[in-house]
Structures are given as C-alpha cells and as structure tokens.
Amino acid sequence: MQPKLPSKKSIILVWALLVGYLTYLFLYKSTADFFQLNYNWDAITVIENLGEVTVDSLSHDYVVLKNDLKEINNINLLHTFLIEQEEKSYFRASTIAFSEKQILFSGVKWINGMPKKQMHSPTFQILNLPVIQNGTNTITTIGDSQMLWQDGRDFRKNLHLKNKDLVFKGNYKDVNGYPHEAGIYNTSNDILKMLPDISSTSHYILFFGAHDKRTNMETLKAEVCEILNTLTLRQQTKKILVLNLPPSPVNEFNEFNKAFNEILSNCASNIETVKMVSLYEELEGQTDFLMEDNVHLNERGLNIAVKLLNKALK
C-alpha cells in the first residue's frame, strides 16, 4: 500500500510559509550584516562640497586630511562624509580633531567599505545621511562613556536592530548616525545641566555613573533623584529605563557601583514611570563582560544590556 501523498494545497501552504520565513530572515540578517541598508539613501543631501583635498593618511579606523581647507565649520560629528576618487567612500567618525596642519577623523566607520586604492587628490563632501527610523516610540539615550565609547559606540545601533519601533532623538549623533544625549565624561551634574536642552520623548534610557566616583554621595543622590523627577514630570514621558552599573572585579570599583546602584533604586522606588534594568544582578557571577579597564562593557556585556533593555521596552 503506497503512502498517501500530501495534497497540492498543503504543499503550496508549506512552500508559502517557508518562503515567507526565509524572506523575513534575509531582511533581518541583511540589515544587521550590511548596515548600509539602514540608511535612507533617497534622503541624502549635500551640505557642502569642499572640492579637492589632500589625504595625509587613511586606514580602517582613521582618515587624516591636510588642513588646507578654507572653511571647516560643517566638519562635525553630526554629519557623514564622502571622499571620492573613481569610487565613492562614505564614512562617519567618533572624534574629529583639528590642528594647523591636519584634520584627524578617528574611530571611523566606513559605511560602504574603505577605499581600495590610495587616494591622491580626491574630492570631499559633507553630507546629511539619515538613519531609517520608521518607528512610533520616540526615545532619548542619556548617559556617559558606557553608551558612547569603544564597543558602546554601537549601543543604539544594536538596540535599533532588535527593536525597529524606536525613533532615537537627541542633539548629537553617534558614529552610526543615531541621535543621542550622551557625553564621554558626563557626570550626574553634567546630565542635570543638560536636561533643559533635551527635547521631550515618550521613552528614555539612562546609563551613567562611571565618572561619578569623586562625587559626594549625598550630592550624587540629590542629583540622581532630580534627574529622574525632572524627566518624570514631562507630559510626554511614558517610561524611563535606568540601567544600573555592572559588577567589577576591582573591589574599589565594585563597591562604588553597588553604592551607586542603591542610589538609583532608592530614587526610582516611588516613581511609577521608572523601571530599573538590573544589569548588575544579571552579570553577577559571570565573566568576560567588561573591557580591560574593568569599568566599561565589552561587546558581550553590551549585547546583554541591549537584550535586557529590549525586554523592558515591551
């Protein structure tokens, strides 16, 4: 007796589901593996065309131009840059330093790959190239070097790849082009002073404290509580996510982190819109989640933090 073959309708349904799944998988993987697909190339605009420039040196991580430009007002971290000689190479930078002889772009991210050939006298343009953000929940990330330095540069990028419903806002832009309100050396006092200039959004993520070790604890508590209360009182605020500091193998750092985390918990305890994201508790007992400085999250630690945040946002 021959086995009964599945019906034609069943075969078509299975194929449709398989094609749908593979299409979804391709689209998700492609935006993660080929991040240039996350930019709105149709909306690209030229801010300034500076003509021919002299390249002093160039690598995967930096670009050095000879400072023979008349105007450099628009060369800043808000913008994307195009250097072109036979082929177009788009890049963004983490820092830009000026001297009388050079303009140094460091912490460079090449959007479509670095130039394959040595450049002699390429042309240079300053561009606005927005990241595609089609979500409905506006969000501001406020903090220090934990969300802006080294692996932390991809903080917003990794979160957005997991949650496309987010629209990042801020007066600054990171190396991937996402708006933010972070500063490498921000303390609680710096953040408090920044708040009047930070636009209201429905969601906030706070991750700071790494540079507050010299702050008096009573002062620190007052400033942290004021930050949370100020954001809570904004009419548009729906949720404030606060990441506490991770554990550290350095006893001095770990004791401060625990004390700071207690301040965060105390300040957040009576505020309904504030949700603590317990990074310390998640990482306690684990290894290989910090950089060599025993302060900042490495790539693995950052991925864990992003996973916790994405869960808390739902």
Secondary structure, DSSP 8 states (H G I E B T S, - for coil): -------HHHHHHHHHHHHHHHHHHHHHHHHHHSGGGGB-GGG-EEEEEEEE--EEEE-SSEEEEES--S--TT-STTSEEEEESSSEEEEE-SEEEE-SSEEEEES-EESS---SS--SS-EEEEEE--B----SEEEEEEESGGGTSGGGGGHHHHHHHH-TTEEEE-SEE-TTS-EEEE-TT--HHHHHHHGGGS---SEEEEE--TT-TTS-HHHHHHHHHHHHHHHHTSTT--EEEEE-----SSHHHHHHHHHHHHHHHHHHTT-TTEEEE-HHHHHTT--S-B-TTSSSB-HHHHHHHHHHHHHHH-
